């Protein structure tokens, strides 16, 4: 069976796959890792719609000549959804009190809401709070949306712009134990909030850099396996840093100033700089 993706024949051997479902399961995972999503599917020239999917999954590939797949780039879908969301925010702002109270029920069934809920769950939580209860002002939701929009439209620039803010928070992390000990609770709380926000932003930017093809900067004479090993090393650093953030937040909530001090001075501050430098080193401008 021939497999085409966006009119290009895929060089792949099917050894253990027996049905269309087997093939699509593996392809979806591979395409997702590459920042793509299946948008259209046809088998031997017949376009497959949503109502046919369940039956098609069971079809054996030995009876099929060509599987033709078209994809969309997730970053393009994200950019379009963010533009739509900004329009939705404007529409919400123009509603009267009664219409605003019902807005979420209408909005949640839209394609924009579905995509954001799946791909940007943190942003969806902001949307829910704004459109359903009005707890978060629409101006805040707009600001958050525009920030994520910048990360999607030009992640390399957003990464570069993050550096001075990151340096500042690293200095504040070192001072955090003293702030706690001297009763500067408001300053300490703000430091933790900024630190968590910057960490989340750095991870979001990394994801965009990865799926948009900035990652990874191939070095001369480096094999594909070596490139993947460097990527895996970066992913491990991000996972470990996420765990460190969780541990630090728990120590702060328990007012364990000794552990907070050790984690901020010897772990969080230097490792945040190390993670940032590693991401910056391993990307290339794809524009």
QUIWO-V388469 format. One record per residue. N is the residue number from 1. OMEGA is omega in whole degrees, 0 to 359 (NA if undefined). Layout:
BEGIN
{{N/OMEGA} {N/OMEGA}}
END
This chain:
BEGIN
{{1/178} {2/177} {3/178} {4/175} {5/183} {6/176} {7/178} {8/181} {9/182} {10/179} {11/183} {12/177} {13/180} {14/184} {15/185} {16/181} {17/180} {18/183} {19/176} {20/179} {21/178} {22/183} {23/184} {24/179} {25/179} {26/181} {27/180} {28/179} {29/180} {30/180} {31/179} {32/178} {33/180} {34/177} {35/180} {36/176} {37/180} {38/180} {39/179} {40/181} {41/175} {42/181} {43/182} {44/176} {45/180} {46/179} {47/182} {48/177} {49/187} {50/183} {51/182} {52/189} {53/185} {54/179} {55/181} {56/181} {57/184} {58/184} {59/182} {60/185} {61/180} {62/180} {63/185} {64/179} {65/185} {66/174} {67/185} {68/185} {69/171} {70/184} {71/169} {72/176} {73/185} {74/181} {75/177} {76/177} {77/179} {78/180} {79/179} {80/180} {81/179} {82/175} {83/178} {84/180} {85/178} {86/175} {87/178} {88/179} {89/178} {90/179} {91/179} {92/181} {93/182} {94/182} {95/172} {96/185} {97/183} {98/180} {99/179} {100/181} {101/181} {102/190} {103/184} {104/181} {105/177} {106/186} {107/188} {108/180} {109/181} {110/178} {111/179} {112/180} {113/180} {114/180} {115/181} {116/179} {117/182} {118/187} {119/184} {120/185} {121/179} {122/177} {123/179} {124/179} {125/175} {126/180} {127/180} {128/182} {129/179} {130/188} {131/183} {132/186} {133/181} {134/182} {135/178} {136/180} {137/180} {138/178} {139/177} {140/178} {141/178} {142/180} {143/178} {144/180} {145/180} {146/177} {147/179} {148/177} {149/177} {150/180} {151/180} {152/185} {153/180} {154/184} {155/180} {156/178} {157/181} {158/176} {159/180} {160/180} {161/183} {162/190} {163/181} {164/178} {165/179} {166/178} {167/180} {168/182} {169/177} {170/176} {171/179} {172/179} {173/179} {174/180} {175/187} {176/181} {177/179} {178/177} {179/179} {180/183} {181/182} {182/174} {183/177} {184/187} {185/182} {186/179} {187/180} {188/180} {189/179} {190/178} {191/180} {192/179} {193/180} {194/179} {195/180} {196/181} {197/180} {198/178} {199/179} {200/180} {201/180} {202/179} {203/177} {204/180} {205/178} {206/180} {207/179} {208/177} {209/182} {210/186} {211/180} {212/173} {213/175} {214/187} {215/22} {216/183} {217/186} {218/180} {219/182} {220/178} {221/180} {222/181} {223/178} {224/179} {225/180} {226/177} {227/179} {228/179} {229/178} {230/178} {231/179} {232/179} {233/178} {234/179} {235/177} {236/178} {237/180} {238/178} {239/180} {240/181} {241/176} {242/178} {243/178} {244/178} {245/179} {246/180} {247/180} {248/179} {249/179} {250/178} {251/180} {252/180} {253/179} {254/181} {255/177} {256/187} {257/179} {258/180} {259/177} {260/180} {261/180} {262/184} {263/183} {264/184} {265/187} {266/183} {267/190} {268/184} {269/181} {270/183} {271/175} {272/177} {273/180} {274/180} {275/179} {276/181} {277/181} {278/178} {279/182} {280/182} {281/189} {282/176} {283/175} {284/181} {285/181} {286/183} {287/NA}}
END
